[in-house]
Amino acid sequence: MTAAPASGAPSARGAEVGRRIGVGLMHGLWRPRVLGAWKVPVSGPVILAVNHSHNIDGPMVMGVAPRPTHFLIKKEAFIGPLGSFLTGIGQLEVDRATADRTAITRALGVLADGGVLGIFPEGTRGEGDFASLRAGLAYFAVRSGAPIVPVAVLGSTDRRGRLIKGLPPLRSRVDVVFGDPFQAGDRSGRRTRKALDEATERIQKQLTAHLESARHFTGRRATL
């Protein structure tokens, strides 16, 4: 693994390795249908805001996104060999129980270096409907000025696999729908609590609208 950039951000090369691994695994085990990937800006800082209802959602997006992605992942996953692997492919460990300054600094470093930061704005795996957002996404978007691209992963929880109950059936279709990029801030540059609360409201409206549109376009009903 190469050394991290001066900003403290993880290696972009590591994330590219992770993307290539994700391509092989996700396309080998399932049948991803990727829609709107061209909407992700080809360069510059970007935040992918992904709904989260299944453990494969992150790896799926890593494997189908057009650019290498650094996801903020709960520290509980960074145990033993898996932790070393996640660090090696440029993923970011975060303690969700506190204001993790190290994770915040490294995530902002990804954006400062013009990279792609992946966030599950609901904070944890749940209904995957963007109904309850944490303020972290708004903070990163307002602080960095990076556009947010909403991403809907649909089909990962529709059915349980026969061989491995905790995974979708092998070779089943999973839809990944990328939306139009948007700015969370009001362009005033304000970073006050009120400004972040207002940004969170704007983000939630955009993400919810994208999810509804993605479900309609793919024919996926809301089963979560």
ABEGO torsion letter per residue (X at the ends): XBBBBAAGBBBAAAAAAAAAAAAAAAAAABBBBBBGAAABBABEBBBBBBBBABAAAAAAAAAABABBBBBBBBAAABBEAAAAAAAAAGBBBBBAABBBAAAAAAAAAAAAAGBBBBBBAAGBBBAGAGABBBAAAAAAAAAAGBBBBBBBBBGAAABBBAABAABBBBGBBBBBBBBBBBBABAGAGBABAAAAAAAAAAAAAAAAAAAAAAAAAAGBBBAX
